[in-house]
């Protein structure tokens, strides 16, 4: 069996950033999958499920309400390894194209202090597994250490 594309990336060299993971064609439309890598794989601790779940709820809510990208958002959700998130957008984009969007989303998550959208037994199958304080902290860490001042070393997968 062939390795899937995401397993061919050298995770020993991968650092937090925004990377184009793949581009797929669906009819005439291109779907761009982004790797929003928040932690350094195999070097620092992975994110716990509660903060990952909170970031997922807040990020998805932000994207689905964004004036420019709500109709282009296909999916936003966590990686199984808990080192980041996948963002799928309708359109042919580069990593640099979405830096403003991702920065805006993580500023929203960093600054969010209200009830987490969808965090109720009616709306979510695991509504108690949330940690807003850690989600705020991790969003700020990603902004300060990666997004503000991002360069090509954090926008193109390492060889």
C-alpha positions in Angstrom: 0.0 0.0 0.0 1.2 3.5 -0.8 1.8 6.0 2.0 -0.8 8.8 2.0 0.7 12.3 1.4 0.6 13.4 5.0 2.8 10.5 6.0 5.5 11.4 3.6 6.3 14.7 5.4 9.4 14.6 7.5 7.9 15.1 11.0 11.4 15.2 12.5 12.0 18.6 10.7 8.4 19.9 10.8 7.9 23.0 12.9 4.6 24.9 13.7 3.3 26.8 10.7 0.7 26.9 7.9 1.4 24.4 5.1 -0.5 23.3 2.0 -1.0 19.6 2.7 -2.7 18.7 -0.6 -4.9 20.0 -3.4 -7.8 17.9 -4.8 -10.1 18.4 -7.7 -13.8 17.9 -7.2 -15.4 18.5 -10.5 -14.1 21.9 -11.7 -13.4 23.1 -8.1 -10.0 22.8 -6.3 -10.1 22.0 -2.6 -7.0 23.1 -0.7 -6.2 21.2 2.5 -4.0 23.2 5.0 -2.0 21.8 7.8 -2.2 24.3 10.6 0.6 22.9 12.7 0.5 24.3 16.3 3.2 22.1 18.0 6.5 20.7 17.0 5.8 16.9 16.3 7.7 14.5 18.6 9.5 17.4 20.3 6.9 19.0 22.5 3.8 17.7 24.2 0.7 17.3 22.1 -2.4 19.3 22.9 -4.9 17.8 25.3 -8.3 16.8 23.9 -10.2 19.5 25.9 -8.4 22.4 24.4 -8.3 20.8 20.9 -12.1 20.3 21.2 -12.6 23.9 22.2 -10.4 25.3 19.4 -12.4 23.1 17.0 -15.7 24.6 18.1 -14.5 28.1 18.1 -12.6 27.8 14.8 -15.4 26.2 13.0 -17.9 28.8 14.3 -15.5 31.6 13.3 -15.0 30.2 9.8 -18.7 29.4 9.2 -19.5 33.1 10.0 -16.6 34.7 8.2 -17.9 37.2 5.6 -15.4 36.1 2.9 -14.7 32.5 3.7 -18.0 31.1 5.1 -19.1 29.8 1.7 -15.5 28.4 1.0 -15.1 26.5 4.3 -15.4 22.8 3.7 -13.9 21.5 7.0 -12.0 22.6 10.1 -10.9 19.9 12.6 -8.1 18.4 14.6 -5.4 16.1 13.5 -5.4 12.7 15.2 -1.9 13.3 16.5 -3.2 16.4 18.3 -0.4 18.6 17.0 -2.6 20.8 14.8 -5.7 21.2 12.7 -6.7 20.6 9.1 -8.5 23.4 7.2 -10.1 22.6 3.9 -11.1 25.5 1.7 -12.8 25.5 -1.7 -10.3 27.2 -4.0 -6.7 27.1 -5.1 -4.7 28.8 -2.4 -1.2 29.0 -1.1 -0.2 29.1 2.5 0.6 32.8 2.3 -2.9 33.5 0.9 -4.6 32.4 4.2 -2.2 33.9 6.8 -4.6 36.8 7.4 -7.6 34.5 7.8 -5.7 32.1 10.2 -4.4 35.0 12.2 -7.8 36.5 12.5 -9.3 33.2 13.6 -6.6 32.6 16.2 -7.0 36.2 17.6 -10.7 35.4 17.9 -9.9 32.2 19.8 -7.3 33.9 22.0 -9.8 36.7 22.9 -12.9 34.5 23.3 -14.3 34.6 26.9 -18.0 33.6 26.5 -19.8 30.2 26.5 -18.2 28.0 23.9 -20.6 27.6 20.9 -22.2 24.2 20.8 -20.9 23.1 24.2 -24.2 21.7 25.4 -25.5 18.1 25.6 -28.0 18.9 22.9 -25.4 20.2 20.5 -22.3 18.1 21.1 -21.6 14.4 21.9 -18.8 15.3 24.3 -19.7 18.8 25.5 -17.9 18.5 28.9 -14.5 18.0 27.3 -13.7 21.7 26.9 -11.0 23.9 28.2 -11.4 27.5 27.1 -8.5 28.9 29.2 -6.0 26.5 27.5 -7.6 27.2 24.1 -7.0 30.9 24.7 -3.4 30.2 25.8 -2.6 27.9 22.9 -4.1 30.4 20.4 -1.9 33.1 21.8 1.2 30.9 21.7 0.5 30.1 18.0 0.0 33.8 17.2 3.1 35.0 19.1 5.5 32.2 18.1 4.3 31.5 14.5 1.7 33.7 12.9 3.0 37.2 13.7 6.0 37.5 11.5 5.6 34.2 9.7 8.2 33.5 6.9 8.6 30.9 4.2 10.3 28.5 6.6 6.8 28.1 8.3 4.8 28.2 5.0 6.5 25.4 3.0 7.0 21.9 4.2 10.6 21.0 5.1 12.5 18.6 2.8 
